[in-house]
Amino acid sequence: MKLKIKVTGPRVHDVGYRPFLAEIAICLGLSGFEVYYDEDGGRQAVVALLEGDDRRVAKFCDFAEKQRPQLAEVDDIRWEDFSGDVMPLWQFASIIIATQMNKAVQLLSFEKRWRTGKIEKPTRRTLLPSSRQLALDLCIKAVSSHFNESGWRLCHAYDHIILR
C-alpha cells in the first residue's frame, strides 16, 4: 500500500516534523518512506510518502494523527492514495541522519566557541532555533552510547541554553 500524507498548519516547518515522522516509519518497519517541506495555500506543509503493508501504514496514519512534535501547530492532516515511486526507508534514513547531524555540528561548534571565550556566555534570553534543539536531541539519542562524561556536560549546557 502506498499513501501520501499532508500535514498543514502555521508551524510545521523547522519543528522536527521530518525526523519525528521518520522515527515512526523506522519503528513500524515501513519498506518505503520520504518526507519533505511544501506549502499549501500560503500555509506550511509537510508531505510524507509511505509504502508498506496495509496494517503498518494504517498504524502510521493513526500515530501521525494523534501525535506531533511538541512545537508544531497543525491545522489539518489529510491522506490520499499514492501511485508514484517512494524512496526505500533505509535510503531516506541516511539522508535525514546526515541532515540532522549537520545541524548538530553547528551546535557543537557553538559549544567550542563558547568554552574558548570566542563568544559571550549564553544568558537566559539566549535561545537557539527550535530545529537546532531538535537536531541536537536526535543526535544525542543516536549516539548516546558513545558520549563520555564531558559529552553529557555538553548536553546539559545546551539544555540550560534552550530550556531556561
Chimera marker file (.cmm) of the C-alpha trace (Angstrom):
<marker_set name="trace">
<marker id="1" x="0.000" y="0.000" z="0.000" r="1" g="1" b="0" radius="0.5"/>
<marker id="2" x="1.231" y="3.496" z="-0.843" r="1" g="1" b="0" radius="0.5"/>
<marker id="3" x="-0.073" y="6.651" z="0.776" r="1" g="1" b="0" radius="0.5"/>
<marker id="4" x="0.595" y="10.384" z="0.711" r="1" g="1" b="0" radius="0.5"/>
<marker id="5" x="0.060" y="12.312" z="3.950" r="1" g="1" b="0" radius="0.5"/>
<marker id="6" x="-0.014" y="16.122" z="4.081" r="1" g="1" b="0" radius="0.5"/>
<marker id="7" x="0.243" y="17.927" z="7.424" r="1" g="1" b="0" radius="0.5"/>
<marker id="8" x="-0.544" y="21.651" z="7.241" r="1" g="1" b="0" radius="0.5"/>
<marker id="9" x="-0.562" y="24.479" z="9.725" r="1" g="1" b="0" radius="0.5"/>
<marker id="10" x="1.047" y="27.741" z="10.746" r="1" g="1" b="0" radius="0.5"/>
<marker id="11" x="4.069" y="25.971" z="12.254" r="1" g="1" b="0" radius="0.5"/>
<marker id="12" x="5.081" y="22.606" z="10.827" r="1" g="1" b="0" radius="0.5"/>
<marker id="13" x="8.480" y="23.559" z="9.324" r="1" g="1" b="0" radius="0.5"/>
<marker id="14" x="11.636" y="23.542" z="11.472" r="1" g="1" b="0" radius="0.5"/>
<marker id="15" x="9.971" y="21.936" z="14.483" r="1" g="1" b="0" radius="0.5"/>
<marker id="16" x="11.324" y="18.418" z="13.944" r="1" g="1" b="0" radius="0.5"/>
<marker id="17" x="8.433" y="17.013" z="11.935" r="1" g="1" b="0" radius="0.5"/>
<marker id="18" x="10.621" y="15.233" z="9.359" r="1" g="1" b="0" radius="0.5"/>
<marker id="19" x="12.733" y="13.277" z="11.885" r="1" g="1" b="0" radius="0.5"/>
<marker id="20" x="9.615" y="12.716" z="14.009" r="1" g="1" b="0" radius="0.5"/>
<marker id="21" x="7.776" y="11.025" z="11.139" r="1" g="1" b="0" radius="0.5"/>
<marker id="22" x="10.928" y="9.188" z="10.044" r="1" g="1" b="0" radius="0.5"/>
<marker id="23" x="11.258" y="7.651" z="13.505" r="1" g="1" b="0" radius="0.5"/>
<marker id="24" x="7.665" y="6.386" z="13.316" r="1" g="1" b="0" radius="0.5"/>
<marker id="25" x="8.365" y="4.853" z="9.891" r="1" g="1" b="0" radius="0.5"/>
<marker id="26" x="11.510" y="3.159" z="11.200" r="1" g="1" b="0" radius="0.5"/>
<marker id="27" x="9.741" y="1.796" z="14.287" r="1" g="1" b="0" radius="0.5"/>
<marker id="28" x="6.949" y="0.366" z="12.146" r="1" g="1" b="0" radius="0.5"/>
<marker id="29" x="9.370" y="-1.088" z="9.595" r="1" g="1" b="0" radius="0.5"/>
<marker id="30" x="7.833" y="0.538" z="6.537" r="1" g="1" b="0" radius="0.5"/>
<marker id="31" x="9.528" y="-0.516" z="3.317" r="1" g="1" b="0" radius="0.5"/>
<marker id="32" x="9.408" y="2.956" z="1.744" r="1" g="1" b="0" radius="0.5"/>
<marker id="33" x="9.312" y="6.443" z="3.200" r="1" g="1" b="0" radius="0.5"/>
<marker id="34" x="10.236" y="10.013" z="2.382" r="1" g="1" b="0" radius="0.5"/>
<marker id="35" x="9.157" y="13.363" z="3.777" r="1" g="1" b="0" radius="0.5"/>
<marker id="36" x="9.661" y="16.935" z="2.607" r="1" g="1" b="0" radius="0.5"/>
<marker id="37" x="8.548" y="20.508" z="3.233" r="1" g="1" b="0" radius="0.5"/>
<marker id="38" x="5.946" y="22.119" z="0.983" r="1" g="1" b="0" radius="0.5"/>
<marker id="39" x="3.382" y="24.907" z="1.037" r="1" g="1" b="0" radius="0.5"/>
<marker id="40" x="-0.374" y="24.694" z="0.632" r="1" g="1" b="0" radius="0.5"/>
<marker id="41" x="-2.291" y="27.921" z="0.038" r="1" g="1" b="0" radius="0.5"/>
<marker id="42" x="0.267" y="30.009" z="1.901" r="1" g="1" b="0" radius="0.5"/>
<marker id="43" x="0.380" y="27.612" z="4.846" r="1" g="1" b="0" radius="0.5"/>
<marker id="44" x="3.345" y="25.461" z="5.784" r="1" g="1" b="0" radius="0.5"/>
<marker id="45" x="3.035" y="21.792" z="4.854" r="1" g="1" b="0" radius="0.5"/>
<marker id="46" x="4.959" y="18.606" z="5.496" r="1" g="1" b="0" radius="0.5"/>
<marker id="47" x="4.343" y="15.847" z="2.965" r="1" g="1" b="0" radius="0.5"/>
<marker id="48" x="5.166" y="12.204" z="3.706" r="1" g="1" b="0" radius="0.5"/>
<marker id="49" x="5.097" y="9.362" z="1.192" r="1" g="1" b="0" radius="0.5"/>
<marker id="50" x="4.677" y="5.881" z="2.691" r="1" g="1" b="0" radius="0.5"/>
<marker id="51" x="4.941" y="2.345" z="1.415" r="1" g="1" b="0" radius="0.5"/>
<marker id="52" x="4.301" y="-0.821" z="3.376" r="1" g="1" b="0" radius="0.5"/>
<marker id="53" x="1.711" y="-3.439" z="4.196" r="1" g="1" b="0" radius="0.5"/>
<marker id="54" x="-1.796" y="-2.185" z="4.974" r="1" g="1" b="0" radius="0.5"/>
<marker id="55" x="-1.557" y="-2.782" z="8.732" r="1" g="1" b="0" radius="0.5"/>
<marker id="56" x="1.702" y="-0.860" z="9.202" r="1" g="1" b="0" radius="0.5"/>
<marker id="57" x="0.606" y="2.050" z="7.018" r="1" g="1" b="0" radius="0.5"/>
<marker id="58" x="-2.677" y="2.249" z="8.977" r="1" g="1" b="0" radius="0.5"/>
<marker id="59" x="-0.728" y="2.322" z="12.264" r="1" g="1" b="0" radius="0.5"/>
<marker id="60" x="1.489" y="5.096" z="10.886" r="1" g="1" b="0" radius="0.5"/>
<marker id="61" x="-1.581" y="7.177" z="9.962" r="1" g="1" b="0" radius="0.5"/>
<marker id="62" x="-3.151" y="6.610" z="13.365" r="1" g="1" b="0" radius="0.5"/>
<marker id="63" x="0.015" y="7.655" z="15.186" r="1" g="1" b="0" radius="0.5"/>
<marker id="64" x="0.642" y="10.665" z="12.905" r="1" g="1" b="0" radius="0.5"/>
<marker id="65" x="-2.909" y="11.862" z="13.515" r="1" g="1" b="0" radius="0.5"/>
<marker id="66" x="-2.692" y="11.590" z="17.312" r="1" g="1" b="0" radius="0.5"/>
<marker id="67" x="0.931" y="12.664" z="17.943" r="1" g="1" b="0" radius="0.5"/>
<marker id="68" x="3.095" y="15.534" z="16.745" r="1" g="1" b="0" radius="0.5"/>
<marker id="69" x="6.317" y="17.306" z="17.662" r="1" g="1" b="0" radius="0.5"/>
<marker id="70" x="5.956" y="19.456" z="20.757" r="1" g="1" b="0" radius="0.5"/>
<marker id="71" x="6.449" y="22.790" z="18.972" r="1" g="1" b="0" radius="0.5"/>
<marker id="72" x="4.212" y="22.008" z="15.977" r="1" g="1" b="0" radius="0.5"/>
<marker id="73" x="0.980" y="23.877" z="15.286" r="1" g="1" b="0" radius="0.5"/>
<marker id="74" x="-1.204" y="21.756" z="12.996" r="1" g="1" b="0" radius="0.5"/>
<marker id="75" x="-4.489" y="22.725" z="11.340" r="1" g="1" b="0" radius="0.5"/>
<marker id="76" x="-5.095" y="19.706" z="9.151" r="1" g="1" b="0" radius="0.5"/>
<marker id="77" x="-3.843" y="16.220" z="8.300" r="1" g="1" b="0" radius="0.5"/>
<marker id="78" x="-5.017" y="14.572" z="5.073" r="1" g="1" b="0" radius="0.5"/>
<marker id="79" x="-4.044" y="11.419" z="3.291" r="1" g="1" b="0" radius="0.5"/>
<marker id="80" x="-4.671" y="10.015" z="-0.139" r="1" g="1" b="0" radius="0.5"/>
<marker id="81" x="-3.603" y="7.030" z="-2.204" r="1" g="1" b="0" radius="0.5"/>
<marker id="82" x="-0.291" y="7.465" z="-3.999" r="1" g="1" b="0" radius="0.5"/>
<marker id="83" x="0.896" y="5.649" z="-7.116" r="1" g="1" b="0" radius="0.5"/>
<marker id="84" x="4.383" y="7.098" z="-7.661" r="1" g="1" b="0" radius="0.5"/>
<marker id="85" x="7.775" y="5.912" z="-6.508" r="1" g="1" b="0" radius="0.5"/>
<marker id="86" x="8.648" y="6.005" z="-2.807" r="1" g="1" b="0" radius="0.5"/>
<marker id="87" x="12.268" y="6.048" z="-1.668" r="1" g="1" b="0" radius="0.5"/>
<marker id="88" x="13.403" y="2.962" z="0.298" r="1" g="1" b="0" radius="0.5"/>
<marker id="89" x="13.270" y="3.733" z="4.018" r="1" g="1" b="0" radius="0.5"/>
<marker id="90" x="16.944" y="2.918" z="4.606" r="1" g="1" b="0" radius="0.5"/>
<marker id="91" x="17.929" y="5.439" z="1.946" r="1" g="1" b="0" radius="0.5"/>
<marker id="92" x="15.798" y="8.219" z="3.414" r="1" g="1" b="0" radius="0.5"/>
<marker id="93" x="17.074" y="7.392" z="6.917" r="1" g="1" b="0" radius="0.5"/>
<marker id="94" x="20.632" y="8.002" z="5.688" r="1" g="1" b="0" radius="0.5"/>
<marker id="95" x="19.641" y="11.392" z="4.292" r="1" g="1" b="0" radius="0.5"/>
<marker id="96" x="17.778" y="12.566" z="7.396" r="1" g="1" b="0" radius="0.5"/>
<marker id="97" x="20.617" y="11.455" z="9.690" r="1" g="1" b="0" radius="0.5"/>
<marker id="98" x="23.148" y="13.422" z="7.628" r="1" g="1" b="0" radius="0.5"/>
<marker id="99" x="20.873" y="16.479" z="7.641" r="1" g="1" b="0" radius="0.5"/>
<marker id="100" x="20.303" y="16.368" z="11.391" r="1" g="1" b="0" radius="0.5"/>
<marker id="101" x="23.990" y="15.688" z="12.131" r="1" g="1" b="0" radius="0.5"/>
<marker id="102" x="24.887" y="18.790" z="10.100" r="1" g="1" b="0" radius="0.5"/>
<marker id="103" x="22.632" y="20.828" z="12.388" r="1" g="1" b="0" radius="0.5"/>
<marker id="104" x="24.204" y="19.219" z="15.455" r="1" g="1" b="0" radius="0.5"/>
<marker id="105" x="27.736" y="20.006" z="14.220" r="1" g="1" b="0" radius="0.5"/>
<marker id="106" x="26.793" y="23.682" z="14.146" r="1" g="1" b="0" radius="0.5"/>
<marker id="107" x="25.692" y="23.411" z="17.784" r="1" g="1" b="0" radius="0.5"/>
<marker id="108" x="28.919" y="21.677" z="18.764" r="1" g="1" b="0" radius="0.5"/>
<marker id="109" x="30.844" y="24.470" z="17.062" r="1" g="1" b="0" radius="0.5"/>
<marker id="110" x="28.850" y="26.944" z="19.156" r="1" g="1" b="0" radius="0.5"/>
<marker id="111" x="29.830" y="24.999" z="22.296" r="1" g="1" b="0" radius="0.5"/>
<marker id="112" x="33.514" y="25.074" z="21.381" r="1" g="1" b="0" radius="0.5"/>
<marker id="113" x="33.497" y="28.825" z="20.672" r="1" g="1" b="0" radius="0.5"/>
<marker id="114" x="31.657" y="29.440" z="23.951" r="1" g="1" b="0" radius="0.5"/>
<marker id="115" x="34.120" y="27.364" z="26.022" r="1" g="1" b="0" radius="0.5"/>
<marker id="116" x="37.156" y="29.036" z="24.416" r="1" g="1" b="0" radius="0.5"/>
<marker id="117" x="35.740" y="32.517" z="25.090" r="1" g="1" b="0" radius="0.5"/>
<marker id="118" x="35.313" y="33.448" z="21.435" r="1" g="1" b="0" radius="0.5"/>
<marker id="119" x="31.662" y="34.299" z="22.114" r="1" g="1" b="0" radius="0.5"/>
<marker id="120" x="29.890" y="35.511" z="25.250" r="1" g="1" b="0" radius="0.5"/>
<marker id="121" x="28.439" y="33.111" z="27.749" r="1" g="1" b="0" radius="0.5"/>
<marker id="122" x="24.772" y="32.495" z="26.935" r="1" g="1" b="0" radius="0.5"/>
<marker id="123" x="22.209" y="34.193" z="29.131" r="1" g="1" b="0" radius="0.5"/>
<marker id="124" x="18.638" y="33.259" z="30.000" r="1" g="1" b="0" radius="0.5"/>
<marker id="125" x="17.485" y="35.217" z="26.960" r="1" g="1" b="0" radius="0.5"/>
<marker id="126" x="19.689" y="33.205" z="24.591" r="1" g="1" b="0" radius="0.5"/>
<marker id="127" x="17.536" y="30.856" z="22.531" r="1" g="1" b="0" radius="0.5"/>
<marker id="128" x="18.643" y="28.534" z="19.812" r="1" g="1" b="0" radius="0.5"/>
<marker id="129" x="16.191" y="27.934" z="16.950" r="1" g="1" b="0" radius="0.5"/>
<marker id="130" x="13.840" y="25.062" z="17.716" r="1" g="1" b="0" radius="0.5"/>
<marker id="131" x="15.122" y="22.993" z="14.794" r="1" g="1" b="0" radius="0.5"/>
<marker id="132" x="18.623" y="23.185" z="16.275" r="1" g="1" b="0" radius="0.5"/>
<marker id="133" x="17.322" y="21.958" z="19.634" r="1" g="1" b="0" radius="0.5"/>
<marker id="134" x="15.552" y="19.056" z="17.983" r="1" g="1" b="0" radius="0.5"/>
<marker id="135" x="18.602" y="18.249" z="15.863" r="1" g="1" b="0" radius="0.5"/>
<marker id="136" x="20.733" y="18.075" z="18.977" r="1" g="1" b="0" radius="0.5"/>
<marker id="137" x="18.164" y="15.851" z="20.683" r="1" g="1" b="0" radius="0.5"/>
<marker id="138" x="18.190" y="13.488" z="17.708" r="1" g="1" b="0" radius="0.5"/>
<marker id="139" x="21.984" y="13.482" z="17.589" r="1" g="1" b="0" radius="0.5"/>
<marker id="140" x="22.259" y="12.748" z="21.291" r="1" g="1" b="0" radius="0.5"/>
<marker id="141" x="19.700" y="9.971" z="21.009" r="1" g="1" b="0" radius="0.5"/>
<marker id="142" x="21.547" y="8.411" z="18.078" r="1" g="1" b="0" radius="0.5"/>
<marker id="143" x="24.998" y="8.406" z="19.668" r="1" g="1" b="0" radius="0.5"/>
<marker id="144" x="24.227" y="8.453" z="23.389" r="1" g="1" b="0" radius="0.5"/>
<marker id="145" x="26.065" y="5.182" z="23.997" r="1" g="1" b="0" radius="0.5"/>
<marker id="146" x="29.262" y="6.860" z="22.751" r="1" g="1" b="0" radius="0.5"/>
<marker id="147" x="29.050" y="10.005" z="24.868" r="1" g="1" b="0" radius="0.5"/>
<marker id="148" x="31.552" y="10.316" z="27.664" r="1" g="1" b="0" radius="0.5"/>
<marker id="149" x="31.171" y="12.417" z="30.802" r="1" g="1" b="0" radius="0.5"/>
<marker id="150" x="32.176" y="15.642" z="29.044" r="1" g="1" b="0" radius="0.5"/>
<marker id="151" x="29.615" y="14.870" z="26.341" r="1" g="1" b="0" radius="0.5"/>
<marker id="152" x="26.868" y="14.731" z="28.934" r="1" g="1" b="0" radius="0.5"/>
<marker id="153" x="28.049" y="18.061" z="30.397" r="1" g="1" b="0" radius="0.5"/>
<marker id="154" x="27.775" y="19.496" z="26.905" r="1" g="1" b="0" radius="0.5"/>
<marker id="155" x="24.184" y="18.223" z="26.680" r="1" g="1" b="0" radius="0.5"/>
<marker id="156" x="23.322" y="19.831" z="29.991" r="1" g="1" b="0" radius="0.5"/>
<marker id="157" x="24.840" y="23.113" z="28.803" r="1" g="1" b="0" radius="0.5"/>
<marker id="158" x="22.518" y="23.061" z="25.805" r="1" g="1" b="0" radius="0.5"/>
<marker id="159" x="19.551" y="22.185" z="27.994" r="1" g="1" b="0" radius="0.5"/>
<marker id="160" x="20.367" y="25.285" z="30.006" r="1" g="1" b="0" radius="0.5"/>
<marker id="161" x="20.589" y="27.477" z="26.920" r="1" g="1" b="0" radius="0.5"/>
<marker id="162" x="17.439" y="26.129" z="25.324" r="1" g="1" b="0" radius="0.5"/>
<marker id="163" x="15.136" y="25.427" z="28.227" r="1" g="1" b="0" radius="0.5"/>
<marker id="164" x="15.822" y="28.198" z="30.744" r="1" g="1" b="0" radius="0.5"/>
<link id1="1" id2="2" r="1" g="1" b="0" radius="0.2"/>
<link id1="2" id2="3" r="1" g="1" b="0" radius="0.2"/>
<link id1="3" id2="4" r="1" g="1" b="0" radius="0.2"/>
<link id1="4" id2="5" r="1" g="1" b="0" radius="0.2"/>
<link id1="5" id2="6" r="1" g="1" b="0" radius="0.2"/>
<link id1="6" id2="7" r="1" g="1" b="0" radius="0.2"/>
<link id1="7" id2="8" r="1" g="1" b="0" radius="0.2"/>
<link id1="8" id2="9" r="1" g="1" b="0" radius="0.2"/>
<link id1="9" id2="10" r="1" g="1" b="0" radius="0.2"/>
<link id1="10" id2="11" r="1" g="1" b="0" radius="0.2"/>
<link id1="11" id2="12" r="1" g="1" b="0" radius="0.2"/>
<link id1="12" id2="13" r="1" g="1" b="0" radius="0.2"/>
<link id1="13" id2="14" r="1" g="1" b="0" radius="0.2"/>
<link id1="14" id2="15" r="1" g="1" b="0" radius="0.2"/>
<link id1="15" id2="16" r="1" g="1" b="0" radius="0.2"/>
<link id1="16" id2="17" r="1" g="1" b="0" radius="0.2"/>
<link id1="17" id2="18" r="1" g="1" b="0" radius="0.2"/>
<link id1="18" id2="19" r="1" g="1" b="0" radius="0.2"/>
<link id1="19" id2="20" r="1" g="1" b="0" radius="0.2"/>
<link id1="20" id2="21" r="1" g="1" b="0" radius="0.2"/>
<link id1="21" id2="22" r="1" g="1" b="0" radius="0.2"/>
<link id1="22" id2="23" r="1" g="1" b="0" radius="0.2"/>
<link id1="23" id2="24" r="1" g="1" b="0" radius="0.2"/>
<link id1="24" id2="25" r="1" g="1" b="0" radius="0.2"/>
<link id1="25" id2="26" r="1" g="1" b="0" radius="0.2"/>
<link id1="26" id2="27" r="1" g="1" b="0" radius="0.2"/>
<link id1="27" id2="28" r="1" g="1" b="0" radius="0.2"/>
<link id1="28" id2="29" r="1" g="1" b="0" radius="0.2"/>
<link id1="29" id2="30" r="1" g="1" b="0" radius="0.2"/>
<link id1="30" id2="31" r="1" g="1" b="0" radius="0.2"/>
<link id1="31" id2="32" r="1" g="1" b="0" radius="0.2"/>
<link id1="32" id2="33" r="1" g="1" b="0" radius="0.2"/>
<link id1="33" id2="34" r="1" g="1" b="0" radius="0.2"/>
<link id1="34" id2="35" r="1" g="1" b="0" radius="0.2"/>
<link id1="35" id2="36" r="1" g="1" b="0" radius="0.2"/>
<link id1="36" id2="37" r="1" g="1" b="0" radius="0.2"/>
<link id1="37" id2="38" r="1" g="1" b="0" radius="0.2"/>
<link id1="38" id2="39" r="1" g="1" b="0" radius="0.2"/>
<link id1="39" id2="40" r="1" g="1" b="0" radius="0.2"/>
<link id1="40" id2="41" r="1" g="1" b="0" radius="0.2"/>
<link id1="41" id2="42" r="1" g="1" b="0" radius="0.2"/>
<link id1="42" id2="43" r="1" g="1" b="0" radius="0.2"/>
<link id1="43" id2="44" r="1" g="1" b="0" radius="0.2"/>
<link id1="44" id2="45" r="1" g="1" b="0" radius="0.2"/>
<link id1="45" id2="46" r="1" g="1" b="0" radius="0.2"/>
<link id1="46" id2="47" r="1" g="1" b="0" radius="0.2"/>
<link id1="47" id2="48" r="1" g="1" b="0" radius="0.2"/>
<link id1="48" id2="49" r="1" g="1" b="0" radius="0.2"/>
<link id1="49" id2="50" r="1" g="1" b="0" radius="0.2"/>
<link id1="50" id2="51" r="1" g="1" b="0" radius="0.2"/>
<link id1="51" id2="52" r="1" g="1" b="0" radius="0.2"/>
<link id1="52" id2="53" r="1" g="1" b="0" radius="0.2"/>
<link id1="53" id2="54" r="1" g="1" b="0" radius="0.2"/>
<link id1="54" id2="55" r="1" g="1" b="0" radius="0.2"/>
<link id1="55" id2="56" r="1" g="1" b="0" radius="0.2"/>
<link id1="56" id2="57" r="1" g="1" b="0" radius="0.2"/>
<link id1="57" id2="58" r="1" g="1" b="0" radius="0.2"/>
<link id1="58" id2="59" r="1" g="1" b="0" radius="0.2"/>
<link id1="59" id2="60" r="1" g="1" b="0" radius="0.2"/>
<link id1="60" id2="61" r="1" g="1" b="0" radius="0.2"/>
<link id1="61" id2="62" r="1" g="1" b="0" radius="0.2"/>
<link id1="62" id2="63" r="1" g="1" b="0" radius="0.2"/>
<link id1="63" id2="64" r="1" g="1" b="0" radius="0.2"/>
<link id1="64" id2="65" r="1" g="1" b="0" radius="0.2"/>
<link id1="65" id2="66" r="1" g="1" b="0" radius="0.2"/>
<link id1="66" id2="67" r="1" g="1" b="0" radius="0.2"/>
<link id1="67" id2="68" r="1" g="1" b="0" radius="0.2"/>
<link id1="68" id2="69" r="1" g="1" b="0" radius="0.2"/>
<link id1="69" id2="70" r="1" g="1" b="0" radius="0.2"/>
<link id1="70" id2="71" r="1" g="1" b="0" radius="0.2"/>
<link id1="71" id2="72" r="1" g="1" b="0" radius="0.2"/>
<link id1="72" id2="73" r="1" g="1" b="0" radius="0.2"/>
<link id1="73" id2="74" r="1" g="1" b="0" radius="0.2"/>
<link id1="74" id2="75" r="1" g="1" b="0" radius="0.2"/>
<link id1="75" id2="76" r="1" g="1" b="0" radius="0.2"/>
<link id1="76" id2="77" r="1" g="1" b="0" radius="0.2"/>
<link id1="77" id2="78" r="1" g="1" b="0" radius="0.2"/>
<link id1="78" id2="79" r="1" g="1" b="0" radius="0.2"/>
<link id1="79" id2="80" r="1" g="1" b="0" radius="0.2"/>
<link id1="80" id2="81" r="1" g="1" b="0" radius="0.2"/>
<link id1="81" id2="82" r="1" g="1" b="0" radius="0.2"/>
<link id1="82" id2="83" r="1" g="1" b="0" radius="0.2"/>
<link id1="83" id2="84" r="1" g="1" b="0" radius="0.2"/>
<link id1="84" id2="85" r="1" g="1" b="0" radius="0.2"/>
<link id1="85" id2="86" r="1" g="1" b="0" radius="0.2"/>
<link id1="86" id2="87" r="1" g="1" b="0" radius="0.2"/>
<link id1="87" id2="88" r="1" g="1" b="0" radius="0.2"/>
<link id1="88" id2="89" r="1" g="1" b="0" radius="0.2"/>
<link id1="89" id2="90" r="1" g="1" b="0" radius="0.2"/>
<link id1="90" id2="91" r="1" g="1" b="0" radius="0.2"/>
<link id1="91" id2="92" r="1" g="1" b="0" radius="0.2"/>
<link id1="92" id2="93" r="1" g="1" b="0" radius="0.2"/>
<link id1="93" id2="94" r="1" g="1" b="0" radius="0.2"/>
<link id1="94" id2="95" r="1" g="1" b="0" radius="0.2"/>
<link id1="95" id2="96" r="1" g="1" b="0" radius="0.2"/>
<link id1="96" id2="97" r="1" g="1" b="0" radius="0.2"/>
<link id1="97" id2="98" r="1" g="1" b="0" radius="0.2"/>
<link id1="98" id2="99" r="1" g="1" b="0" radius="0.2"/>
<link id1="99" id2="100" r="1" g="1" b="0" radius="0.2"/>
<link id1="100" id2="101" r="1" g="1" b="0" radius="0.2"/>
<link id1="101" id2="102" r="1" g="1" b="0" radius="0.2"/>
<link id1="102" id2="103" r="1" g="1" b="0" radius="0.2"/>
<link id1="103" id2="104" r="1" g="1" b="0" radius="0.2"/>
<link id1="104" id2="105" r="1" g="1" b="0" radius="0.2"/>
<link id1="105" id2="106" r="1" g="1" b="0" radius="0.2"/>
<link id1="106" id2="107" r="1" g="1" b="0" radius="0.2"/>
<link id1="107" id2="108" r="1" g="1" b="0" radius="0.2"/>
<link id1="108" id2="109" r="1" g="1" b="0" radius="0.2"/>
<link id1="109" id2="110" r="1" g="1" b="0" radius="0.2"/>
<link id1="110" id2="111" r="1" g="1" b="0" radius="0.2"/>
<link id1="111" id2="112" r="1" g="1" b="0" radius="0.2"/>
<link id1="112" id2="113" r="1" g="1" b="0" radius="0.2"/>
<link id1="113" id2="114" r="1" g="1" b="0" radius="0.2"/>
<link id1="114" id2="115" r="1" g="1" b="0" radius="0.2"/>
<link id1="115" id2="116" r="1" g="1" b="0" radius="0.2"/>
<link id1="116" id2="117" r="1" g="1" b="0" radius="0.2"/>
<link id1="117" id2="118" r="1" g="1" b="0" radius="0.2"/>
<link id1="118" id2="119" r="1" g="1" b="0" radius="0.2"/>
<link id1="119" id2="120" r="1" g="1" b="0" radius="0.2"/>
<link id1="120" id2="121" r="1" g="1" b="0" radius="0.2"/>
<link id1="121" id2="122" r="1" g="1" b="0" radius="0.2"/>
<link id1="122" id2="123" r="1" g="1" b="0" radius="0.2"/>
<link id1="123" id2="124" r="1" g="1" b="0" radius="0.2"/>
<link id1="124" id2="125" r="1" g="1" b="0" radius="0.2"/>
<link id1="125" id2="126" r="1" g="1" b="0" radius="0.2"/>
<link id1="126" id2="127" r="1" g="1" b="0" radius="0.2"/>
<link id1="127" id2="128" r="1" g="1" b="0" radius="0.2"/>
<link id1="128" id2="129" r="1" g="1" b="0" radius="0.2"/>
<link id1="129" id2="130" r="1" g="1" b="0" radius="0.2"/>
<link id1="130" id2="131" r="1" g="1" b="0" radius="0.2"/>
<link id1="131" id2="132" r="1" g="1" b="0" radius="0.2"/>
<link id1="132" id2="133" r="1" g="1" b="0" radius="0.2"/>
<link id1="133" id2="134" r="1" g="1" b="0" radius="0.2"/>
<link id1="134" id2="135" r="1" g="1" b="0" radius="0.2"/>
<link id1="135" id2="136" r="1" g="1" b="0" radius="0.2"/>
<link id1="136" id2="137" r="1" g="1" b="0" radius="0.2"/>
<link id1="137" id2="138" r="1" g="1" b="0" radius="0.2"/>
<link id1="138" id2="139" r="1" g="1" b="0" radius="0.2"/>
<link id1="139" id2="140" r="1" g="1" b="0" radius="0.2"/>
<link id1="140" id2="141" r="1" g="1" b="0" radius="0.2"/>
<link id1="141" id2="142" r="1" g="1" b="0" radius="0.2"/>
<link id1="142" id2="143" r="1" g="1" b="0" radius="0.2"/>
<link id1="143" id2="144" r="1" g="1" b="0" radius="0.2"/>
<link id1="144" id2="145" r="1" g="1" b="0" radius="0.2"/>
<link id1="145" id2="146" r="1" g="1" b="0" radius="0.2"/>
<link id1="146" id2="147" r="1" g="1" b="0" radius="0.2"/>
<link id1="147" id2="148" r="1" g="1" b="0" radius="0.2"/>
<link id1="148" id2="149" r="1" g="1" b="0" radius="0.2"/>
<link id1="149" id2="150" r="1" g="1" b="0" radius="0.2"/>
<link id1="150" id2="151" r="1" g="1" b="0" radius="0.2"/>
<link id1="151" id2="152" r="1" g="1" b="0" radius="0.2"/>
<link id1="152" id2="153" r="1" g="1" b="0" radius="0.2"/>
<link id1="153" id2="154" r="1" g="1" b="0" radius="0.2"/>
<link id1="154" id2="155" r="1" g="1" b="0" radius="0.2"/>
<link id1="155" id2="156" r="1" g="1" b="0" radius="0.2"/>
<link id1="156" id2="157" r="1" g="1" b="0" radius="0.2"/>
<link id1="157" id2="158" r="1" g="1" b="0" radius="0.2"/>
<link id1="158" id2="159" r="1" g="1" b="0" radius="0.2"/>
<link id1="159" id2="160" r="1" g="1" b="0" radius="0.2"/>
<link id1="160" id2="161" r="1" g="1" b="0" radius="0.2"/>
<link id1="161" id2="162" r="1" g="1" b="0" radius="0.2"/>
<link id1="162" id2="163" r="1" g="1" b="0" radius="0.2"/>
<link id1="163" id2="164" r="1" g="1" b="0" radius="0.2"/>
</marker_set>
